[in-house]
Amino acid sequence: MHPLLVKLGPFPIHTYGLMIGLGFLAASFLNRRLGERSGLDPQKMMDLTFWGMMVGLIGARLLFVMTRFSEFVQDPLGIFRIWEGGLVFWGAPIAVVVWGVWYLKKNRMPFWKTADAAVCGLAAGHILGRFGCLGAGCCYGKPTGTSFGVKLNSELVDFSLRGIPLHPTQLYEAGAVFLLLVILLQVFQRKSFDGEVLLTYFIGYPVIRSIVEIYRGDLIRGFVIDGLLSTSQFISILVFVIATGALIWRLKEVKAEKTLVV
């Protein structure tokens, strides 16, 4: 765990902030490449990536602040110290989807086709972001009860869990999302209808997140049912159901369009 990667004179370089920056670059690269393959304007895709990143960070930060509201009431300026860590991932895609509907309509960009190209970038950025979480010491796991695990001493870690082997849930999630990204790229190349990649992500990631949550040890993330159903698991269930329903609706819509063409 290295919250502070290096200090260049008076300028600190935080691992969390660096990985978020690298995630943005990875998302920009993928979005531009996949956007071009979809016949979308490269500049519009870059603008979408930049503003989507801003909206996503705000959404993820706001959800994090909500989980630690009492702390931020005492230290309001802490809300802006994002480089110290502190994002709840689900806040990002939820905020971006809501904003994206408006943004794409305003810029006359096809929703499903654009979303298919952009969601792969989201996954790539997410992977690197989880390495940032490991560096900062947030989003940590439960004790493994063995010598296996990662030892964290961050102030973000509960005092009773510092210095003992914990499940590296940050790496669990990064690895699982990497596999999901590989699947998304395969679906992108062979998709039979626009929206297939986006909906594959919103069906696949909730499953990943729900499983990883079982091994999470940071109780501050919140629970809908104490010790049984975390806030992120609850959101994952809702997203999974909505995405599955949207996939069924989209398949019917595409089938109807093909029938009309014939």
N, C-alpha and C positions, 0 to 999 in steps of 0.2 A: 504494500500500500504506500503510495507516494502522492499525497495531496498536492504538494508543491514540487513540481518536476525540476525546476531550476529557477534561479533568481539572477537576472541580468541587471546588475547595479540595483537601482531602486524599483525595477520592474519585475514582479513575480510572474512566472509562467505556471499556472495551475494545470495539473493533468486533466481535470474535468473539462476545463474550458478548451484545452488543446484538442481533446477527443471530440468535443462538440463541433469545433471548427473543422476537423478532418471529416467528420460525418457530413457536414454541409458540403464540403468539396466532393465527397463520394456521391452524394445525392445529386449534386449539380451535374457531374459527369454522366451518371446513368440517365437522368432525366433528359439531358440534351440528346444523348445517343438514341435512346428509345423513342423520344419525341420525333426525331428525324426519321426513324424507321416507320413511324406512324403517319408521316406526312404533316407533322405539326410544325409551326413556326418556331425555330430554335430560340429566337430572342424572347418570344412569349413564354417558352418553357423555362428559360433562365429567370425571367421575372416571376413566374409562378413559384419556382423553387425558392427564390430569395424571400418573397413575401410570405410564402407558406411556412418557411423556417421561422420567421418572426412571429407569425400567428401561433405556430405550434409551440414555440418556447414560452410564449405568454400563457397559452392554455395549460401547458404542463406545469409551469411555475405556479399559476393560480390554484391548481388542484393540490399542489404540494403545500402551499400556504394554508389552504383550508384544513389540511391534516395537522398542521402545527400552528393553528390560529393563535392560541394563547401565547406562544413564544414570540410571534411576530407583532403582537400587540405591544409587547415590552420593547421590541426592537424593530420598528417599522422600516428603517433603512435596510435591514437585513433582507427584505424582500428583493432588493435589487442586486444583492451579492450572489448572483447566479453561479459565478465561477467557483464558489465554495461547495457546489453540489446542491441538489434539491429540486428534482423534477419528477412528477408523477406521469409516466408515459401516456396513459390513457387520455390525459387532458389534451395532448397534442393532436392525435388524429380526430378526436371529437371536434375540437376547435377548428381544425383545418377543413374538415368536411363541411361544416356549417358555413364557414367563410368561403370555401371553394365553390359551392353552388352559386353564390352571388358573383364571385370573381370570374368564373368561367362564362357565366351568362353575359356579364358586362363586356368581356373581351371576345365574345362570340367564338368560344372554343368548345368543341364537342365534349360533353361531360364524361361519358363512359370511356371514350378513346383516350382522352387526356389523363383520366384517373388511372387507367391501366399502365400508362407510361410512367406516371409519377409515383405510384405506390411502391415500385421496386426501389426507387431512391429513398423512400421513407424507411424501408427495411434495412438498406445499407447504412443509413445514418444511425439507425437504432442499434445496430451491431456495435459500431464504434462508440456510441454513447454509453453502452453497458461497460466497456472497458474503462470509460471515464468514471463510472460509478464505482468500479473496483478501486481505482486510484484514490477517489475521494473517501471511500469507506462507507458509502450509503448502499441501500438496497441489499443489505447483507442477509446471510442465511442463519438457520438455527445451528446449534452445536451438533457436530457429527458424532460425538461420543467416542471418537477414535483419534489416532494421530493424523488421519487424513483431514484436510481442510485448509482454509486460509485464516491467518491470524490478523485481526484488525485492531487498531488502537485509536481510530478516529473519534472525535467528539460526537460524531453522528451515531456512533455505536453505543448501545446501552452499556452502562458501566460494567454490569455483571457478565457481559459477553466479550469484553475486550481481552485480547491476548490469548484466547482459546480457539481451537480449530472449529471453524464454521463452514457450512456448506457454501461453496463459491457460486451462489445463485446468479451473480452477474455473468459468470462464464457459462453457466447452464443455459441462461436465456440467450446469450450471444451466439452460442453454438447452435441452439435450436432455430433461432431466427435466420442464421446463415443457411441452414438446410431449407428453411422456408423460402429464402431468397432464390436458391437454386431452382426450387420448384416453380416459383413465380416466373423466372426467366424462361423456363421450359414452356410454361403455359402461354406466356407472351408470344413465343415463336409459333405456337401451334393453335392458338385460340380460335374458336369457331364463332365467337361473337364478342363485341365490345362490352367490357364490364366483367369479363370472366376472370381477369387477373386481380382486379380490385376485390371482387367478392371472394376469391380464393384466399386472399390475404385476411379478410375480415372474418372468415370462417376458421382459418388455420391458426392465426395468432391467438385468439381467445383460448384455444385449447392449450397452446404452449404456456400462456400466462397462467392459466388456472392450475396447471401441473407445477410450474415453478413456484407459485405461491405457497404450495404445501411445504416447501423447504425454506421459505422466508422466515427470518426471525425478527424483523423490525416491526414491532407492534404498533408504532406510531402511524403506519400507513392506513390504519383504520379498519374496522370490521362492521359489517351489517349485522352479523350474528357472532358475538364474541367467541373467539377461538375456533370458529367453524367456517364462516364465510367472510372472507376479506372484502373490502370495498372493490378492489381490482377484480376479484373473482365474480362479484356481483355484476360489475360492468361488463366483464367478459361474457357472462351468460346472456345478458341483454343484447350485446353486439352479435353474438353467435346466432341467436334467434332471429334478429332483424336481418342479418346478412343471408341466412338460409332462406328466409321468406323472400328477400329481394332476388336471390338466385332463381327461385321457383318462378317468381313473377317475370324475371328477365327472360327465362327460357320460354315461357309461354308467349311473351311479346315477340321474341325473335322467330318463333315458330309461326306466329300469326303473320309476321311480315313476309316470311318465305312463302306462305300460302297465297298471299296477295300477289306476290311477284309471279308465281306460277300461273 
